[in-house]
Amino acid sequence: MLTTCRIPPRPRQIARWPGMLVLTMLSLLASGPVLAATGELDLTGSFVGMLAVAVFVLAYALVMAEEKIHMRKSKPVLVAAGIIWALIGWVYVKAGMPTESEHAFRVTLLEFTELMLFLLVAMTYINAMDERRVFDALRSWMVRKGFSYRSLFWITGVLAFVISPIADNLTTALLMCAVVTKVAEGDKRFINLCCVNIVVAANAGGAFSPFGDITTLMVWQAGIVQFYEFFDLLIPSLINFVIPAVVMSFFIKNRKPASMEEDVWLKRGARRIIALFLLTVATAVACHTLLHLPPVLGMMTGLGYLQFFGYYLRRTLPRSLERKRTRYSQRGDWKKLESLGSVVPFDVFNRVARAEWDTLLFFYGVVMCVGGLGFMGYLGMLSEALYTGWNATGANIALGVISAVVDNIPVMFAVLTMEPEMSHGHWLLITLTAGVGGSLLSIGSAAGVALMGQARGNYTFMGHLRWTPVIALGYIASVMAHLWINAESFHVFG
């Protein structure tokens, strides 16, 4: 899940610290000494390592039980992250190597910072569009067009699949979720079903584009799969989306949303904010493709666009209100004239404050927990066990399922740094499975986690889990489609 959606380090950085870390862990697993040549410790068989795993498992159990215990999902992972890194720090201080653990923590924190800033800008734009009534107007348009619930289900799903390769799966899912919650406000069952469909569609759409998911971006940056080669995954990704969507659509009552009595009109600047958001996405893409800089630079620049436009809206508000009063008075439109008295100046920092901070803090906890466990050696141990004990096809399929629980970014990160000897078709396979495997659980991708925050109470972990068997059918079918359609690529080594 963009999915999780951390911005990965540049290829040169990937080749340095993380690569050295994974190679060190592999040598530890092979030879068995406690202290590696690089000065890093293998804690996978120690009491501290097992305690860290237990803490992480307990924290995730509390996250999964959020619907029952009514505890925000960020709380347990924040505490777990603190405990895990405190254990690491304690061990390394005792071993006389405090700088190694400090450096590892800072690297992991940097990865989260890039992710958080990226998400923060996307959430701010969505909140700004919501405040300008963009989604209210879209909902009103859909209702006026007479779309049924089943049509809305397919429209939002198809749009999520089409838009996510251009933007990213996280941003696309947030946009479509905002539309669904506006259209079907109060219908929890339908919103949950649509959110499940959106997560699957956004993750599937992001799997065949370098910009659709952070895992695909990592593979592209590493030079393993070329830009045009990602489109070999288009049909498998489409199958991954369509099969669950067809099954779920039969469980939707073919009725229409309640009609809206009020007229909905866009607030001043709404269309220009949409244009600025598209410009922000284009800037982020250009930063990566042309300047080879992290996309978060483009996103933060885009936040500057919004701030300048917010300044313009505030400065010109009195003149705009005066023109509207004159126009509405001449037309006798007393309803709109009365609404001008409740106009509040646009403030971009209010939109920032309304970001889903529980989601952002949850990401911090997950990233730091997984980063800590990886530093202890568990990710390298898992990857080594899979690729040594299994063949590449079985390992890549299993890692896709594992990414639904652990997070697809560290899974792909571990595979890239290990660089197992695989054919080009197998590299495409791990790209596919890591991208769409997160759809199996709501916590398996950035899109799912973000939607749990945005559609709180409507889209939940258990609500998604009910459809996991159906999503698994799409997962299996997409893998089989890739093995069949791209069979020749399994004989070409990257």
Disulfide bonds with the S-S distance in Angstrom:
none
